[in-house]
Amino acid sequence: MLKYFFLSYVFVAAIVVAAFGTRGSKSELPPIEIFPDLDHQAKVKYQVKSDFFADGHAGRLPVKNTVPMGFEVPSVAASTPGAKPAAYGFSNGLDYYNTGKIGDFYGDGLPEELAADKALIERGERQYNIYCAVCHGASGNGKGVTSKYGILTAFNFHQAGNLDPANPGAYRADGAIFDVITNGKGLMGSYGGNLTVRDRWAIVSYIRALQVAAKEGNVTVQ
């Protein structure tokens, strides 16, 4: 009986506080934050003053003569008159090299601008391990780290499944893989802004190397 008395007491007290304790009251003190929801972060806003740095600016320029990791310095500067975005490896072209498509269909094979040499495949391995292996697995079997946390839909590159129902035993076309890397599909987001066109094709080349190695028994895909 005593238990119900205390429960009733707490219930009535909560009603009283809710009805009379805060209604109409104002305060200049900061509100009580149960869940701050990242309202306060250890960062600086853009274009604001900062006394921490000698020049008084919070925003900092990159260190002189440095470039982002994985970025290749182009032979033509972007400020050069007539320079194209392709100089930096990104392009909105409509040809096979930039889209993976020939007309309305996915193409197969590397574009004529590239050669499947050792350097391209090694570049593809590096970029694959950075961007792809976490989901698709180091061997391309779709069992990356994320599969241990409930994401079981990563594509298995060793499982037959071409986009063409008439050819179910074939691997997905090179252009189709390139297109998914560029634009994303399903739960996979777009990497067109992270990987240059050449690096996307390099990853396609490395995936083909993984498939060949698996067929020869040099890579375990289970």
URHU-V975659 format. One record per residue. N is the residue number from 0. RES is the residue in three letters. SS is DSSP state (H for helix, E for strand, - for the rest). Layout:
# URHU-V975659
N_RES_SS ; N_RES_SS
This chain:
# URHU-V975659
0_MET_- ; 1_LEU_H ; 2_LYS_H ; 3_TYR_H ; 4_PHE_H ; 5_PHE_H ; 6_LEU_H ; 7_SER_H ; 8_TYR_H ; 9_VAL_H ; 10_PHE_H ; 11_VAL_H ; 12_ALA_H ; 13_ALA_H ; 14_ILE_H ; 15_VAL_H ; 16_VAL_H ; 17_ALA_H ; 18_ALA_H ; 19_PHE_H ; 20_GLY_H ; 21_THR_- ; 22_ARG_- ; 23_GLY_- ; 24_SER_- ; 25_LYS_- ; 26_SER_- ; 27_GLU_- ; 28_LEU_- ; 29_PRO_- ; 30_PRO_- ; 31_ILE_- ; 32_GLU_- ; 33_ILE_- ; 34_PHE_- ; 35_PRO_- ; 36_ASP_- ; 37_LEU_- ; 38_ASP_- ; 39_HIS_- ; 40_GLN_- ; 41_ALA_- ; 42_LYS_- ; 43_VAL_- ; 44_LYS_- ; 45_TYR_- ; 46_GLN_- ; 47_VAL_- ; 48_LYS_E ; 49_SER_- ; 50_ASP_- ; 51_PHE_- ; 52_PHE_- ; 53_ALA_- ; 54_ASP_- ; 55_GLY_- ; 56_HIS_E ; 57_ALA_- ; 58_GLY_- ; 59_ARG_- ; 60_LEU_- ; 61_PRO_- ; 62_VAL_- ; 63_LYS_- ; 64_ASN_- ; 65_THR_- ; 66_VAL_- ; 67_PRO_- ; 68_MET_- ; 69_GLY_- ; 70_PHE_- ; 71_GLU_- ; 72_VAL_- ; 73_PRO_- ; 74_SER_- ; 75_VAL_- ; 76_ALA_- ; 77_ALA_- ; 78_SER_- ; 79_THR_- ; 80_PRO_- ; 81_GLY_- ; 82_ALA_- ; 83_LYS_- ; 84_PRO_H ; 85_ALA_H ; 86_ALA_H ; 87_TYR_H ; 88_GLY_- ; 89_PHE_- ; 90_SER_- ; 91_ASN_- ; 92_GLY_- ; 93_LEU_- ; 94_ASP_- ; 95_TYR_H ; 96_TYR_H ; 97_ASN_H ; 98_THR_H ; 99_GLY_- ; 100_LYS_E ; 101_ILE_E ; 102_GLY_- ; 103_ASP_- ; 104_PHE_E ; 105_TYR_E ; 106_GLY_- ; 107_ASP_- ; 108_GLY_- ; 109_LEU_- ; 110_PRO_- ; 111_GLU_- ; 112_GLU_- ; 113_LEU_- ; 114_ALA_- ; 115_ALA_- ; 116_ASP_- ; 117_LYS_H ; 118_ALA_H ; 119_LEU_H ; 120_ILE_H ; 121_GLU_H ; 122_ARG_H ; 123_GLY_H ; 124_GLU_H ; 125_ARG_H ; 126_GLN_H ; 127_TYR_H ; 128_ASN_H ; 129_ILE_H ; 130_TYR_H ; 131_CYS_- ; 132_ALA_H ; 133_VAL_H ; 134_CYS_H ; 135_HIS_H ; 136_GLY_- ; 137_ALA_- ; 138_SER_- ; 139_GLY_- ; 140_ASN_- ; 141_GLY_- ; 142_LYS_- ; 143_GLY_- ; 144_VAL_H ; 145_THR_H ; 146_SER_H ; 147_LYS_H ; 148_TYR_H ; 149_GLY_- ; 150_ILE_- ; 151_LEU_- ; 152_THR_- ; 153_ALA_- ; 154_PHE_- ; 155_ASN_- ; 156_PHE_- ; 157_HIS_- ; 158_GLN_- ; 159_ALA_- ; 160_GLY_- ; 161_ASN_- ; 162_LEU_- ; 163_ASP_- ; 164_PRO_H ; 165_ALA_H ; 166_ASN_H ; 167_PRO_- ; 168_GLY_- ; 169_ALA_- ; 170_TYR_- ; 171_ARG_- ; 172_ALA_- ; 173_ASP_H ; 174_GLY_H ; 175_ALA_H ; 176_ILE_H ; 177_PHE_H ; 178_ASP_H ; 179_VAL_H ; 180_ILE_H ; 181_THR_H ; 182_ASN_H ; 183_GLY_- ; 184_LYS_E ; 185_GLY_- ; 186_LEU_- ; 187_MET_E ; 188_GLY_- ; 189_SER_- ; 190_TYR_- ; 191_GLY_- ; 192_GLY_- ; 193_ASN_- ; 194_LEU_- ; 195_THR_- ; 196_VAL_H ; 197_ARG_H ; 198_ASP_H ; 199_ARG_H ; 200_TRP_H ; 201_ALA_H ; 202_ILE_H ; 203_VAL_H ; 204_SER_H ; 205_TYR_H ; 206_ILE_H ; 207_ARG_H ; 208_ALA_H ; 209_LEU_H ; 210_GLN_H ; 211_VAL_H ; 212_ALA_H ; 213_ALA_H ; 214_LYS_H ; 215_GLU_- ; 216_GLY_- ; 217_ASN_- ; 218_VAL_- ; 219_THR_- ; 220_VAL_- ; 221_GLN_-
